[in-house]
Amino acid sequence: MSLLFPFLIIFIVIIAIVRVMRSRVMRKVLLGSRLGWMLGGYVAILLICTGVSPLLPNKDVNYKTLNNNQELEKESTELYEAAIEGNIDQIDKKFVSKEWSLDYGEKELTIATVNDELISTLVLVERKTVNDGKIEAIHYKTRSGVNNMEITELEKPIQIDLNGNTLTIGNPEKVKLKFSQYQQAFTLNQFTGEKTFRRSTHFYGGTSILYLKIPKDLKLIDHSNLNYQLVE
């Protein structure tokens, strides 16, 4: 019923305009006055916009909201400090994007990047106390959002690949996001007081860290220009 109401308003407006135009008296008034035509057209557009307005999408959309930027900054700071201090195990598991466990028994490991690209993720390396023949990798990512909409679940984890004696690190797969914004027509804004194009776009990317745990005596050869940090 709510969907039919706007169409009912438009139908009534059209009928009213047709009847007015058929009236001889009103026809003489309007035909003799350009101002009358402009006023009548404006009123018609106003009424039609009022009827169509309820058809526009409402604000009830399905996404998580991010309203506290200070909380997001605190999450990023806590993750970074815990990582560089070697207390990564204390970080909440909800920030784990992906984990890898790679068997590796060689004495040397070359670290490289895909096509020598710049990696936007901080890479930290921790040496274990034993030579267990395993490389453990964990990608941590704090929350991110656009215009108070959380998009963390849409983002992809960083990419790593162990091929022979080379561990290749690549940026996350790109995700293309499209956003649409609806705004009331000028005719309605005159009464609601809403300013045209008053909204701005803001993005918060969060913090991304790749944490590597390698065997005690494994020698690293850097061909990546990552400037990775060793965690003591």
Secondary structure, 3 states (H helix, E strand, C coil): CCCHHHHHHHHHHHHHHHHHHHCHHHHHHHHCCHHHHHHHHHHHHHHHHHHHHHHCCCCCCCCCECCCHHHHHHHHHHHHHHHHCCCHHHCCHHHEEEEEEEECCCCEEEEEEHHHCCCCCEEEEEECCCCCCEEEEEEEECCCEECCEECHHHCCCCEEEEECCEEEEECCCCCCCCCCCCCCCHHHHHHHCCCCCCCCCCEECCCEEEEEEECCCCEEEECCCCCCEEEC
